[in-house]
């Protein structure tokens, strides 16, 4: 049953990728896209690649801060290695990479697997908050209305915000009133399904371990600072992508454009496709065409080149 479910999930994610790739490239001549990619600036490709790896390194550093109360001397090389292995797995099977990196760092540093799962979930919650904040900032800094160009964006933000508040409330109650809330909630679920109650119990335990690992004002502040730096590096990466294809010759390129492109295309990373294939391409290309007025072919080339570099790395 597990093998069948895994196969169905994989086929579903590949199917999504194919649909999004079709949406991204159906109206362009792919040979022209490859021609533009072949003319890319090697200098800016190197800058883009360095920024991607720097973003990954700062993400590993944030993970170290979260793990500080569990084990303060966790090696950065092990954290970075586990993170990159996780990304590698995500390039084939979406979201399984999060499980993989938790297992890998647990093995490298002899730490509890469930507590490592917890810290990965904490990171994901922080990432969702960061992404939502980045999109809201984009709506303020862009002169035209983002919500008119992407009508699905505003309701998605509201639904995500409400869902996040509910999740954070459940986590807070789980940590603050562990015995009472934990017991009442699981007893209620157990009446519906014992198997579901056991699974939720395990998830709650991971969440509690993950959030209790993030202790102390200093660690909270450092986590906030590193999260902000990660967003800035990602925006700078998107910004440098314009120069790889000499797009500054067509339009005046600003850092704000890099920030907005990063914010909207990052939503494609949340969609469960292998290595964000297709979902990233469609959102990045549409942002370039609909918001910034670039041509279909150069926009498709940007999406293809930036994705293939990050995928290979």
N, C-alpha and C positions, 0 to 999 in steps of 0.2 A: 504494500500500500504506500509506504514512504517513497519507494523508488518510482512508482507511478505518479505520485503527487509531484515529486521532484522533476520528472520528465514533462509533465503538463505545465508546471510553472516555467520551465525552461522554454518550451515551445511557445507559451503565451508571450514571454518576454521577447523572443526572436520575432514573433508575429507583429508585436508592437513596433519593434525596430524597423521591420520591413515597411510597415504602413507609414511611419514617420519619414523614413528615407525617401519613399515615393513622393510624399508631400513636399519634401525639401528639394528634390532634384527632378521632378516630373517635367517642369517647364524650362529646363536649361539643357544646353548641349554639354554633356559631361566631358567631351574631348576639349572643349574650350576651358572648362574648369581646370582640367589637368594641365593645360597649356599655361594658364595663369599661375598655378601652383609651381610649375617647373621654373618660372621666372622669379620666384620669391627671393628676397634678400637673405643671403646666408647669415650676414651679421645680425639681422633682426630675428632670424630663426634661433640663433644661439642665445640672444637676450631673452626671447620668449621661453626657451627651454630652461634657462637658469632661473627665471622667475617662477616657473612651475615647480621646480625642485625646491626652491626657497619656500614656497607656500607649503609644500609637503613637510619640510623640515620644521617650520613654525607650528604646523599642526601636531607634529610629534612632540614638540616642546610643550604645547598646551596639554597634551596627554600626560606628560611627565608632571606638570603642575597639579593636574587632577589626581594623579597617583601619589602625590607627595606624602600624604598622611598614611598611606598603606605601606609604601616603601620609598623613602626619600632618595635612595641611591640607585634607582632604576637607570640602566645605561641607555643613553640617547641612541646609540647604534642599534640596540635591540628594539627600541620603540619605533625608530625609523624603518628598520627592516620589517617588522611585523605590519606596519602601516602599508608599506609598499607591496608586500605579499597580499594583503587584503585588497588593495586596488587591483592587483593582477588577477585575483579570483573574480572580482566584480566585472572585469572585462569579459568574462565568459558567462558567469552566473550572477545576476544582480543580487545585491544584498547579502549573499553568502560570504562575501569578503569581510563583512563586519564580524561575523562569527569566527572566521578564520584568523583574523588578526588578534582577537581576544584569546583564542586557543594558543596562538604562537607566542604572544608575550607572556602568557601564563607558563608556557613550557620554558621559554628563555630565562625567566626570572623566578621560576618556582613559586608562582602566585596562584591563588584560587581562581579557577576558571569562571565561576559564577560572578565573583567580584569584578573580574575583567570584563565580562559581558555587561555588567552594570555600568562600568566607566564608559564603555562604548555607547551605551544607550544615553548616558549623560551628555556625551559629545554630540550625539544626534539631536537631542533636545536643544542644545546650545546652537547648533547649526541651523535648525528650523527658525529659532528666534532671530539669529543673525540674518538669514535670508529674508524673512519678513521685514526686518528693519531696513535692509538694503533696498527692497522694492518700494517701501514707503518713502525713503530718502530720494529714490529715483523719481517718484511722482512729484516731489517738491522741486527738484533741481531741473526738471525738463519743462521747457516753456509750453509745449503742446501737451494735451492731455493723454497720459499713458492709458487711462481707462477707456478712452474713446477708441484708441487704436487696438487695444486688447480688451474687449468688453468682458471677457471671462476672468480678468485679473482681479478686479475689485471683489466680486463674490468669493473667489478663491481665497483671498486674503482674510475676509471676514470668517469664512468657514474654518480656515486654518487657525485663526486667532482663538475662536471659540473652542475648537478641539484642543488646542494647546493649553488654554486655561483649565479645561476639565482635567487633562492629563497631569498638569502641574499641581492642581488641587488634590488629586488622588495620591500623587507622590508625596505631597506635603503631609497629608493625613496619615499616609502609610508610615512615614518617618517619625512624625510627631506623636501619633497615638497608635503605635505599632500593634500592640496586643489587641486593643479594643476594635479599631477599624479593620485590621487584618482579619480578626476572628469573625466579626459580624458579616463583613463582605463575603468572605469565603464560605461561611455557613449558608448564606443566602444563595450563592452560586451553586453550592453543593446540592441543594434541593433540585436544581435544574439539571446539572450534569456533574458527576463526581470527577470525570476525566478533565473537564474544563476547569473545575476548581483546583485540581492538582497543577494544571499547566499555569493558571493565573497565580497560584501560590509561588511557583518557581520564578515567574516573571517579577512578582512583587519583591521576592527575596533579592533578585539581581538588582532591581531598581533601588532598593533600600541600601544595599551594599555600595552601589555606584554613587548615590548621592551623599551618603555618609562619608565617603572617601574624600569628598571636596569640603574640607574643613578649614576654618580660619579666614578672617577678613583679608589677609594678605593673599591667600590662594584665590579667593573670589575676585579680588582686584586684578591679579595677574592673569586669571582666566579671561576676564573681560578685555584686558589690554591685548592679549594674544589673539583673541577672537576678532577684535577690531583690526589688528595688523594683518590677519589672514584675509579679511575682506579687502583691505587696501592693496595687498599683493595680488589678489585675484583680479581686482579692477585694473591694476597696472599691467597685468598679463594680457587682459582683453585689449587694453589700450595699445600695447606694443604690437599686438596682432595686426592692427591696421597698417603699420609700417612694413610688415613683412611683404605685403602685396602692393605697396606704394599707393595706398588708398588716400593718402593725404593730398595727392595730386588732383583728386576728384572733388573732395570736400575739405573744409577746415575741420581738423580732428581735435577734439578736446578730451581731457581726462573724464569729464562728466559723461561723455559718450561711452567711454570704457566702463565706467561704473554702471550705467544703465544696461549696457549689453551684458555685463557680468551678472547683474541681478536677475534679468529675465531669462537668459540662457541657463542659469543655474537651476531654474525650475525643471529644466529638462533632465538634470542630474537626479532629481527626486523620482522621476518616472522610471519604473523598473524595466529598463532595457539594458542589454549587455554593454557595459562601459559607456552608458548614456548615448549609444549609437542611435541615430535617427532623431530621438527626442531633442538632443542638443542641436543637431543640424537644423531642424525645422524652426526652433525658437530663435536661434542665433541669426539665421537667414532672414526670417520675417522681421526681426527687430531692425536689421540693417536696411531692409527694403522699405518697410512701412514707416519707421520712425525717422531714419536718417537719409532716406532717399537714394541709396546706392542701387546700382543695377542688379538684376537677378543673378547674373553669372559671377560677378565679383563677390557678391554676398555668399553665394554657394561655395565659391573658392575659399573664402575666409572660414566658413563653417567646416569645410572638409580639411583644410590645412591645420587649423588650430586643434581640431579633434584628433587627427591622425598623429600629431606630435605628442599630445598628452597621452594618447592610447599606447604608443610605442614606448614612451618613457616609463 
